[in-house]
Amino acid sequence: MALTRARVRVEGIVQGVGFRPFVHALAGRLGLAGLVGNDAGGVFVEVEGSAETVERFLEALAAEAPPLAVIERVTATPLAPTGTVGFAIAPSRAGGERQALVSPDTATCADCLAELADPADRRHRYPFINCTNCGPRFTIVRDVPYDRPATTMASFAMCPDCAREYHDPADRRFHAQPVCCPACGPSLALVDREGRPAGGEPLAGAAARLLAGSVVAVKGLGGYHLAADAASEPAVAALRARKHREDKPFAVMVADLAGARALGAVDPAEEAMLASPRRPIVLLARRPPEGRAAVAPSVAPGNRSLGVMLPYTPLHHLLLATVGRPIVLTSGNVSDEPIAYLDAEALERLGGIADWFLVHDRPIHVRADDSVVRAFRGRELPLRRSRGFAPQPLGLPWPFPRHVLACGAELKHTFCLAKDGRAFVSHHIGDLENYETFRSFTEGVEHFRRLFAVEPEVVAHDLHPEYLSTKYAVELDGAELEGVQHHHAHVAACLADNGEPGPVIGVAFDGLGFGADGTIWGGELLVADLVGFRRAGHLEVVPMPGGAAAIREPWRMAAAWLDAAFEGQAPQRLGVVGRNADRWERVLALGRSGTASPVTSSAGRLFDAVAAIVGIRDAVNYEGQAAVELEQLADPGEPGAYPARVAGAAGDGAPLRLAGTDLVRAVVEELEAGVPAPLVAARFHNGLARVTVAACQALRDATGLERAALSGGVFQNLLLLERTVAGLEQAGFRVLVHSRVPPNDGGISLGQAAVAGARDRSRA
């Protein structure tokens, strides 16, 4: 038999996912000789046998790969046969250009759960059980190649039993870097706020204290969570007060899908998201009245949705089984700070919130919050992309001529590093408004640069000169700066998310972004591709009386919009006027003067204004709260829509203007006529969607463009998103929406990177 030999390179997420043992077993099954190993580029293979068998081997590499592997490319080059026999796993090779990818952290697999529950298994009820198909990855990796010495498991020497599994090619834990057991691995402890051991079995002690109403900090994969009995109003209220989180909903962890169904309506798409190896928080429609009765009112006050997740670590599974009912599980931080992930830091920062700490001694190298998603038309709509998703790169159909760092925006911050055809969007960093979050950003950039061998030659940034991300970019040495307008980055993120270069009619609705003319934009229609854009339309502009104060106090935006809609003669009998009578005229005068009152076209601020007019709230406790509650109030079954004009002509060069004042007048007229607030809220949503569709049609008539892209944080609103998409599709548009990165500012960094790469290609 004639022998052939090939050198094979496998690229993608192929380290830490059982790929080498899979290759070893595949070669053994096919009777092939050779070797397999890890290096900085991924996995290298040399394989020898008959030409037909080697071909079968190459086909099976992708077709039969382990569940966590993501194969991007398999290349083979011929070698001279050597006549060797047997197939070996070679030592990992250091050096060379780093192309290997790091797997995200992954939920406990079914095989490990079976062992966890088996009294005869040596890992029975061991909270750190894992294998090549599950467990910690990104959050424990210090460097590549992905081998145990380059992880936070390096200090845990394997016992003989674990070592035997680790070196046995037929074992599920063959080369599973975090492999451990009770004899050699991390251990749990329950301590008080001073770090003093509680005594007794830690897991049982933590469960008992949760059921007794205590708040327990639980060390997870990417940081500490704060846990409380979800059914206990005193416990949840105490957590809310100590965390300084007045209204923002908490997420709930349930033991299984049946527990999720008891709290919310779960369709097939949502079930798949809940049970996926990524294990995000999934926003579900609450199931009245049972769903509301099953959790305390303070878990998600006044909210028709509930964030629900399933356990994703063995510790979670054990804790939920012991407690026996759902628990609140929220990020371990004081509001607006990054999640605590270092043990000493957690005791210090969370000591005023948690009564007890369920800790372990496996270090976390990178903090990572839980991801948050919701379903839209059977697809995943990410709201926060973090644990379980990062650092898996997004493949793009266009190569980056030079390495790019995109520094993101300010709120819901992420950064992005890009090279070749890959964009590495970071885990969720948070709001870049304090030193701790900024340090998390800068340390994250350095870690990603090292892991993925990216040396930025182009640095993309927002145009806002006061963003910390912009200042960081400007102060970097040795790279070319590329400023990207905020809303262009939103549209570009949607294009990149869908693998399309444009041009499109881009609709970017959000809270605010620094405009190309120096004003505050936020209700934009752009004719755009990845390289550039033209501002083709926007919402009418109004002042923001008091600047940032108008974001915290939506009644100020109500004053501005009412002043514009009624030409200074707003009805004085409106509730929002009466509630703020002592300041109303002063704030109107401030807005009219332009002093500390920048003009804005923001869709988010229009939502704030309508929320205040309808009577939902005059002040917010978290970003976007009034708009979220306006969506919650709206009757989704209401088809009526308020009419609004599109002013201007698409062909005359000036931007179209969407008449928000028409919507505001209609809201006021119907409230005064006694129309119920849920109908008013719904008709406002429908009216904004319709005027947006009408503006897009006018732009299509002028440009011939038949594709629309929807982005920006306002399109997290499913009612507005559905109405806008349906209207555009009915009008004959092909509509692009997000499914891989969030439409909010968490996707901005991808858009910045895509623009920087496109401009680089256009200059070549």
N, C-alpha and C positions, 0 to 999 in steps of 0.2 A: 504494500500500500504506500502510495506516495504521500509524504508528509508535507504539511505547510505550517508556517509559524507566522504569527502576527503580533505586532505591538499595538495595544488598544488603549486609547485615552477616553475616559468617561468623565464628563463634566456636568455639574449641577449640584443638587443637594445629595451627595453620595458618601459623606462622612458622618459617622454617628448614627446611621440608620440601618446598620446591618448589611451594608452592601458587600463588603469583603467576604463575610461568611456565605452570603448568597452566591457570589461568584465562585467561591471554593466548592460549594455544594453542586452548583450547575456544572462546573468542569468535571467534578467527580462522576456525576450522573452520565455525562456524555463521554467519559473516558479520555479526557484531554489532559495534556501535561502543561506545565507552566507555572505562573506565579501571579499574585495580585498584591497590591499595596497602596497605601495612602501617600500622597505628597502634597505640596503646596498648590498643585493644579487640580486636584481631585483624586481620582483613582486611576492607577496605571495597571495594565494587565499584559502579560505575555502568554500566549496560548498556542499550543501545538497539537496537531492531529490531522486527520484527513480534511481536504478542502471543504467537503460537504458538512462535516461535523463542526468545523470552525465557523462556517456560515450560520449554522443553526444556533451556535453559541452566541454569535453577534446579534441575531434576531431576538434571542431570548433575554439579552441584557436589558432591553427596554420593556419588552412585553411582559416579563415576569418579575420585574424589579420589586423590592420590598415596599410595603405600603407607604412608608415615610419618604422614600426616595423620589426626587424630582430630576428626571434625566433631561438635560438640555441638549447634549450633543454626545455622540459616540463616533470616534474616528479610528480607523485601523490602517496601519502601514505594514507592508510585508517585511519579514525578517528571514534570514537563513535558518532552516531547521537545525536543531542541535542534537536531537535524539534523546533528550532527557526524558525521564519518567517521573510521574507523580506531580502533584499540584500543591504549591506552598503559598502561605501568606508571608510576604516579605516584610521586613522592618520598615516602618515609615521613614520617608526621606525628607530631610529638612532642606531649605534653600530653594532657589528658583522663584519665578514670579508666581505670586499667590493668586490662584484662580478658584481654589476650593471654596465651597459655600458652607455656611453653618446652618444647621437645621433649627427651626423654632422649637421652643419647648412644646411637649406633646402630652396629651391626656393619657392617663393610665390605660393600658390595653386590656382586652378581655382575658388574655392568658394570665397576666399579673393579678387581675382582680380575682380570678379563680384560685390562684395560690394564696392570695391574701385572706381568702375566706376558708381555706382548707386547714383544719386543725393538725393534719399530719404533715403539712409542709413546713420546712424550716423557716420560711418567711411569713408564717401565719401572723396576721395583724401587725406586720412590720411596716411602719409608715413611710419607708423610703424604698420600697420595692420598685424595680424598673427592669427594663431589658432593652434590646436593640430597637424595639418597636415603640418605645414610650419613655417618658420621663424628662428630666431636665436636659437642656442642650444650651441654647443661647445664653441663658442667665448664669451658667457656670463656666462658660468658655473664656479663657484668658488669651488664647492664641491659637493659631493653626500651624501644622495639621492637628486635627481633632483627636488627640490622644490624652489619656488620663493625666500625665504630667502637666498638660496645658489647661487643666480644669481645676475648679475648686475642690475636686475630689482627690487631688494629688496627695494630701496629707493623710488619707485613709488607706493604709496598707491592706491589701486583700488577704483574707484568711485562706487556708488551703482549699476549702470547698469553693469559695468564690473564684479563686485562681484557677481551679480545675475547670469550672464553667467558662471562664474567660478565655482559656486556651483551647477549648474543645470546639472544633469547627462545626460539630453537629449540634451544639447547644444553642438555645435561643439567646443566651447571654455572651456568646462568643464575641469578644472585643467590644462589649457594651461598656463604655468608659465609666459610667456612674455605678456599675454593679457593686452591690454591697449586701450585707445581711446583718442581723442583730449582733453577730460576733465581731464584726469588723467595720461597720458603717456608722453613719450619724445616729444620734439618739435624741429623744425628746426630753424636755424638761418643762415644768410649770413653775413659774416664779411670780413673785409679787412685784409691785412697782419699784422696789428697791433692789430687785434681782435676787431675792432670797427664795430658795426652793420651798415649794408648798408642801412637799411630802406626799406619799402615795403615788398611785399610777397617774402619770401626767394627763393622758387622754381622758380617762374617766373623771379626773378632777376638773379638767376644763369643761367637759360636758355638764357636770353637776353645777358648776358655777354659772354657766350660761342659763341653765334651767332655773337657777335661783335669782336671775335678773342681773348678773354681772356683765360688764363689757370685757371681752377677752381679745387681746391682740394675738393674732395667729401668724406665725412666719410661714409664708408660702413660697412659690417658685421665684417670683420677681420682686418680693418685698413683703411687708407686713400688711395684713388686713385687720380691720376692727370688726369683731363679731358680736352679735346680740341675738337673743331669742326673738325671731320675727313676729311671734304672736304676743309678745309682752309689750304693751304700750309704755309702761314705766321704763323698761330697759331701752327701748328704741328712742324714747324721748330724751333719756339721759345721754345716750350716744349723740343724738342730734345737738343737744345743748353744749356738750363738752367739745364737740368737733367744730362748733360755730357754723353749723350747716343748717340754716333755718328751714328751708323749704325743699331744696333739691332732693329728688328721689334717691333712695338707697336701692341697691341691688339685693336680690335674695338668692341664696343657694338652696336648691332642693336635692333630694337624694337621687331622683330618677325622673324619667319622662312622665310617669304617672303623677309625680309631685308637681311637675310643671303644668300638666293639664288641669290639676286641681286649682291652680291660680290663674291661668289664662287660656285663651283659645290658641291652640297650636295647630297650624296647618302643616302640610308635608314639608314645605320649604323651611319653616321654622323648626320643625323636628330635626331636619338634617343639620341645621346650624347648631342647635343645642347639643346634639350627640356627636358632632364632628370632633376629630382629634384636636382642633384648635380651641374648642370649648369657650366661645365668647359669651358675654352677657347678651341675651337676645331680648329686645323689647317686644313684649306680648300685650295684646289687648286683654285687659283684666276681665275675668269671668264674673259678672254680677249675678246674684249677690254673694255667692259662695267665695269667690276669689277675694273680695274685699273683706269678708269676715275672717279669712284664714290668716291674714297678717294684720298687724297693728295699724291704726290710722296714720301714725307718724312715719311709716315706711315710705309711702309715696302719696303725700297729702294732696287731695284734689286731682289726682292724675288717673286718666283712664287706661294708661299703660303701666306695665311693671317690668323692670329689668330682672330677668331670671337666668340663672346659669346652673349647670350640673357640675358635680365634683370633677376636678381634673388632676388631683394628686391623691395618692393613697391616704395621706393624712386627712384630706377632705372627706373621702369615702368613710373612713373610720369615725370621724367626728360626727358626720351627719347620721350615721347608723346609731351611734351612741346617744345623741341628742333626741333623735326620733321625730324631728319636725324641722321645718325650714328655719334657716338662720339668715339674718342680715349679714352681708359680707361686703364691706366697703373699704376703699383705699385707706391705708394706715398713714394718715397725715392730718394736720389741721388744714382747714380749707385754704386753697391757693398755694400750698406747699407741695413739693414733690413727695411721692410715696417713700416712707422710711424703709431702708433695706439693710442697713448695718446694725448689728445687735445693740451696741452701746448707744448709737444714735436713736434707735427705736425706744429704748428705755427712757432716754432723756426727752425726746420729742413727744412721745405718746403717754408718758407717765401721768399726765393730767387728764387723759381720756380713758385709758384702759385700767381696769381693776387688777387684771392678771395678764400674764404673757405666756403663751404656749410657744416655746422656742425650740430650736435645734442647732446643732453645731456644724451644719454644712454651709459654708459661706455663699452668699449671693454676689456675683461679680458685676452684674448689670441689673439695675432696677427695671421693672417692666410692669405697667398697670394692666389690668384686664382689658381686653378688647370689647367693644360694644357694636352690635349690628342690629339691623331690623330688616324685615323682608319687604321688598317692593316688587310686585308682579312676579313672584316666585324666584326672585334673585336676591342675593345678599347686597344690602346697602350699608357699607361700613360707616359708623359714626366716630369710632375711635379704633385705630389699627395699631395694635401693640402685641401683648403676649399671645403666642400661638401663630401670629402672622410674621412679625419681624424676627429675624432679618432677611426672610426669603425675598429675593429680588423680584422686581417686576420686569419681565421681558418686554422690550420695545422693538418694533420692526426697523428702527433706524439706529445706526451706530453713532456713538459719541466720538468725534475726531480727537478730542482731548478729554482728560479726566475733569470732572465737574464736581464742585461742592455747591449745593443749593442750601441757603441758610434759613429758609422758611420765613414765617411772619412773626407774630407775637403770641396770639391766643391759640390754644390747642396745638402748640408748636411741635413740628417734626423737622428734621433736616433730611437731606438726600445726597448720597454720593453716587456718581454714575460713571461708568466706563463701558467700552465696547457696546453691547446692546442691553446692558443691565442697569436698572435704577434701584439702588438700595435705600428705600425709604425707612427712616428710623422708627423705633418704637415711640409711643407718645411721651413727650417730654413734659408738657404742661404749659401754663401761661408764663411767658418770659417777663415776669414783672418783679422778680426778686433774685437775690444772689444765689440761693440754693438751686433754683431752676436753671439759671444761667450756667452755673457750674456743671449741672447735669448735661446740659447741651454741649458745652465745650469738651467735657470728658467723653461724651458719646461720640462726638466727631473724631476725636483721636483714636478711640477704640475701633470704630468702623474703618478708619483709614488704615489701621494696622491689620485688622482681620482680612480686609479685602484688597489690600495693596493699591489703594487709590491715593495718588499724589495730585491734588487739585491744581490744574493750570488755569481753570476758569472758575470764578466764584460768583454765583448768582445771588441776588438779594432783592428785598422789597425796596420800593422807592421812599418809604417813610423814613426820614432821617433820624428819628428818635427811637426807632425799634432797636432793642439790644442786639437782635440778629443782624441788622444793617450795620451797626457800629462794629460788631465783631468782624464782618466781612471787610469793611473799609480798613480796618487795622491789620489785616493779614498782609504779609509780605510775599512778593514773588508770584502773585497770581493776577490774572486779568479780571477786572470787575465787570459784571453784566447786570445792570439794573433792570428789573422786570416789574411792570405795573401790576398791582395786586389782582385786579379783576381779569387782566390778560392771563395771569398765572392760574386763576381759577378755571378759565375756559381751556387753557392748555393742559391742565391736569385732567379735565374730562376727556380731551382728545387723546392724551397719552393713555389714560385708563382704558380707552376703547381701541387703541392702536391705530388711530387715524390722524393724518397730518392737517386736515382742514383744506380749504377754508370752510367755515361754518358761520351761522348766526349764533353767537354765543350769548346766553342770558346768564348774567352773574348777579344774583341777589344775595346780599349779606348785610352785616351790621355796619361795617365801614371799611374803607381802604383808601389809601392816599392816591388821589387822582393825578393824571398827567398834567392837569392845569393847576395843581396845588390845592384843590378843594377836596372835600370828603365825598367820595363816590360810594355807591352801594346798591343802586338799582339800575344796572347797566345792560345795554344791548350792544354787543361788539361784533363787527364783521372782522373775523380773526382767523389766522392760521397760527402755526407754532412760531413763526418768525415775528409777526407783527399784528397790529390791530388798528381799527378805526372805530372811534366811539360813534355809533350810529343811532343811539337812542338812550334815554334814561328817564327815570321818574322825575317829576317836577322837583325842584329844589326848594327847601325851606331852611330856615336857620335852626341851629341846635342851641337853644338859649342856655348859656352857662357851660357850653362845651361838654366835657365828660360828665358833668352833673346831669345832663339830659339823658345820658345812658342809664344812670342809676335811678333817675326819677322820670318815668315815662310821661307823667302828666305835663312835663315841660314840652315834650314833643307834641302832645295833644294841643297845648296852647299854640304852638307854632303852626300846626296843620289847620286848626280851627281858624286862626287868624288869616291864613292864606285862603282857605275855602270860603270864608264869609266876609273877606275883604275888611277885616277889622271889626266886624259886627257879629261875633260869635254869640249864639243864644246864651244868655246869662243863667237860664234856668237849668242848664245841663249839670248833672251831678258832679262832673269833674271840675267844673268852674266853682261850684259851691264848696266842694271839699278843700279847694286850694285858694279860697277867696282872698286870704290875707297876703298872698304872694302873686296872685294872678296878673294884675296890672304891671307889677314890677318886672315880672318875667317877660311879659309881652313887650314892654319897652326895651328890655335887654336884647331880645331877639330882633326887634326892628332896628335897633342902633347898630347891630353888627359887632358890638363889643363882646368879646369872649363868646361869640355865637357863630361859629363857622357854618357856612351853608352846606347842605348835604342832599344827595339824591338817594339816600339809604332806604332800601326796602325794609330792613330790620327796624329802623326807627319809625317807619309808617305803621308797621305792626304794633310797635310799642304805643303809638298814639291812639290807634283804634282800640287797643286793650284798655287804655285808660278811659277813653270816651265811653266804652261799653260798661265800664265800672268794675273791671277785673282787678286792677291794682294800679296805684299811683307811684309805687317805688318797688324796685326789684332787689332780691337778695343774691341772685346769681345771673350771669350773663345769658340773655335771651329768655329769661323767665316769663315776661309778659307775653311774648310771642308764642311760647310753648303753651301757655294757658289759654290763649285765644284759640289755638288749634284744638285744644282739649274741649273748649266750650262749644265749638261749632258743631252743628247737626250735620253729620256726613250724608244724610239722606236728602238734604235740601238741594234742589236743582237750580233755584233762582240765583240770579247774579245782578249786581249793581252795574249799570252802564258807566263807562268811562271813555273819554275821547283820547285819540292819539293825535297830538297837535304837530303840525309841520308836514313837510313833504319829504319822502325818503330820497328823492333825487336832487334836492337843492343844496346838498353839502352840509347843512346844519343838522345836528342830531334831532331825532324825533323826541317828543316829550309825552310821557304817559301821565295822564291827568289824575294823580292821586287825590287832588281836591274834589273831583267828581265823586270818588268813592267815599271820602269823608263826609261830604254833604248828604249823600244817600244814607250813610250810617246814622247821622244825626236825625234826619227826617223820619226814618223808620223807628228809631228809639222814641222820638216824640209822639209817634203815632201808636205806640204801645206794642210794637212787634217784639216778640220774645228775643232775648239776647242770643240764644243759640242759633236762631234763624239769621239774625243780623250778622253774626260772626261768619256763618257759612256763606252768606251772600257776598260778604266782603272778599272772602277767599276766592269764590267763583268769579267775582268781578275782576280781581287782580289777574287771575289766570286768563280771562277772556281778553282783557286789554293787552296782555303780554302776547297772546296769540295774534291779535290784530296787528300789533307793531311788527311782529316777525313776518306776517304776510306782506305788509307794506315794504319791508326790507327785501323780501324775496322778489317782489315785483321789480325792485330797482336793481337787484344784483344777480338774480337767477339762482341764488343759493337755495337748496332744498333740504339742507341738513341743519338741525338746531342742536346745540349742546347746552345742557342745564347744569349750573354749578353754583356754589356759594352756600353758606350755612343756612339760609332761609329755605333751601330745598331739602333740608332734613324734615321739613313739614310735609308729611305724607299726603295730606289733603290737598295742599297747593301743588305738590309734585304730580299727583295723579290727575288733577284737573288740567294742569298745564300740558302734561304729556298727551292726555286724551284729546285736548283741543288741537294741539299741533298735529297729531296723527290724523285726526279727522280733516284737518286742512291740507293733508297731503305731505307733511314733513316726515323725514326720517329723524328720529330723536335719539340723541346720545345722553345717557345718564351714567352716574358712577356705580361701579360694582367692585373695584379693587382698592381704591383709596377713598377717604371721606370727601363729600362735597364741601365740608367746612374747611377751616384753615389748616386742618391736619393734612390736606392734600396739596396745599400751596407749594411745598418744597418740590414735589414731583413736577408740578407745572413749571416752576422756575428752572429746574434742570432740563426739562424738555425744550423750553424756549432757548436756553443757553446752547444746547446741542444743535438745535435747528439753525440758530444764527451762525454758529461755527461752521456748519455744513454749507450754509448759503455763501460764506465768504471764501470757501475753498476753490 
